[in-house]
Amino acid sequence: MSNLLSYRQESYRKIIHISSSIFPLLLYCFGKNLFQYFIIIPLILLISLDYLRKHILIINKIYYNFFRNVTRKNEHNSLSGSTWV
């Protein structure tokens, strides 16, 4: 099972990773107190969905409909890289 993605797929992954740099910028602009309220709900939601996709088939199917092209083979049975970002 190869873990390699095509150039296009890898480019999409990098765009997603680079776009996560918006969070430190928001932290700088809005300050810690306001930022923590902005980030806590999406953070809990995304971590929960990533965990549940491993255990609930319908969530897994929905996830792969949207993110199949940017998910590495080794992320199929573990938390995705986006959860760690």
C-alpha positions in Angstrom: 0.0 0.0 0.0 1.7 3.1 -1.2 1.6 6.3 0.8 2.4 8.5 -2.1 0.0 11.1 -3.5 0.0 12.6 -6.9 1.4 16.1 -7.3 -2.1 17.6 -7.5 -3.2 15.7 -4.4 -0.1 16.8 -2.5 -0.6 20.4 -3.6 -4.1 20.3 -2.1 -2.7 19.0 1.1 -0.2 21.8 1.3 -2.8 24.4 0.6 -4.8 23.0 3.5 -1.7 23.1 5.8 -0.8 26.6 4.8 -4.4 27.8 5.3 -4.1 26.7 8.9 -1.6 29.5 9.5 -4.7 31.7 9.8 -5.1 30.6 13.4 -1.9 32.2 14.7 -2.9 35.4 12.8 -6.3 35.4 14.4 -4.8 34.8 17.8 -2.5 37.8 17.2 -5.4 40.1 16.0 -8.1 39.2 18.5 -6.1 38.2 21.6 -6.1 35.0 23.6 -9.4 35.6 25.4 -11.5 36.1 22.3 -9.6 33.6 20.2 -10.2 30.7 22.6 -14.0 31.1 22.3 -13.7 31.2 18.5 -11.6 28.1 18.3 -12.8 25.8 21.0 -16.1 24.7 19.4 -14.6 23.9 15.9 -11.7 22.2 17.6 -13.9 19.8 19.6 -16.1 19.2 16.6 -13.3 18.3 14.3 -11.5 16.1 16.7 -14.7 14.3 17.5 -15.6 13.8 13.9 -12.1 12.5 13.1 -12.4 10.0 15.9 -16.0 9.0 15.0 -15.1 8.4 11.3 -13.0 5.5 12.5 -15.9 3.9 14.3 -19.1 4.9 12.4 -19.3 3.8 8.8 -21.6 6.6 7.5 -19.3 9.3 8.9 -16.4 7.5 7.3 -18.1 7.4 3.9 -19.0 11.1 4.1 -15.4 12.0 5.1 -13.9 10.1 2.2 -16.4 11.6 -0.3 -14.9 15.0 0.6 -11.3 14.2 1.6 -10.3 11.1 -0.3 -7.9 12.9 -2.6 -5.9 14.4 0.3 -5.9 11.5 2.8 -2.8 9.4 2.9 -3.2 5.6 3.2 -1.7 5.6 6.7 -4.4 8.0 7.9 -7.2 5.6 7.0 -6.9 3.8 10.3 -5.7 6.6 12.5 -6.4 10.3 13.2 -5.8 12.4 10.1 -3.0 14.9 9.8 -5.4 17.7 10.0 -6.3 16.8 13.6 -2.7 17.2 14.6 -2.4 20.6 12.9 
